[in-house]
Amino acid sequence: MPVISIRIDDRLKKKMDELSYINWSEVIRRKIEEVIEEEERKRKKERKDYRRISLASVRSYEFFLNYGGKNSEEVIREWREKNWQS
């Protein structure tokens, strides 16, 4: 198993010594694992799903063509006006 070293100030070292029954190596290992897992979750969320983006783009264009070149705002406005007149 590789060994790493860290530097801490004297005040922190003194407090750790007062709690000598704690396995500080294990505490640090766990914390490092937590940080790595959190960063991996963030990366996974940040990855773009290009397949879904592409599909949304195609659907948007199909919508545009199906409604005579009008954007969604114009179509919704027309629907609302029709419903109010009924």
PyMOL commands that set and color helices and strands:
alter all, ss='L'
color gray80, all
select helices_A, chain A and resi 10-18+24-46+50-66+72-85
alter helices_A, ss='H'
color red, helices_A
deselect
rebuild
show_as cartoon
